[in-house]
Amino acid sequence: MGSWGVKALESDNGLDLISLLKTDYLPKHKKLTLGGLIGFLKEEGFLGETVSEIDFLYDNTAIALAELYSEWRETGKLNYDDEDSNVWSAITNFSASATARKDLLRRLRSIKNQVPDEDGEREIVELWKESNNWESWDKHLDSLIELLQQE
């Protein structure tokens, strides 16, 4: 699975997402919108066009987006800069319309409810269930859903 923590951003796919945003999105956007990020990630193949398109990468991306939004809501910043770039610290706002929050919430609920793909499974859920961190991951997912529901 390429993961060192229960967060989607603590995975190889999470690092790929951070890198993509850093190089292709953030240099042009100092004010982030959840809807803008969702649209960009659909275009880049990191998210499916609809909730019914189920894929491990899409699921990880949806969770990672919720983590980024949650981090911004809690701290007012995103800390992913490195010695080569400070595009993350240049972000001045991160907002989310009701439509974008509902879209992301539907994606997270689909994961939580273990809606299966065409092969009859939800790969991300199955992998976490097989790990020693299933309960922690499941609680993390619950906390992200709760954040989006409260808004």
WODABEL-V386989 format. One line per field, one symbol per residue. ss: DSSP state (h for helix, s for strand, l for the rest). phi: phi as a letter, one per 30 degrees, with the letter a starting at -180 (. if undefined). Layout:
BEGIN
ss = ???
phi = ???
END
This chain:
BEGIN
ss = llslllllllshhhhhhhhhhhhhhhhhllssshhhhhhhhhhllllllllllllhhhhhhhhhhhhhhhhhhhhllllllsllslllllllsssllhhhhhhhhhhhhhhhllllllllllhhhhhhhllllhhhhhhhhhhhhhhhhhl
phi = .ibbaddddcaedddddedddddcbdecbcccbdddddddddedicbddbdddcaeddddddddddddddddddbiabcbdbdcabdddddcabcbdeddddeddddddddedhddddcibbedddddddcdcedddddddeddddedddd
END
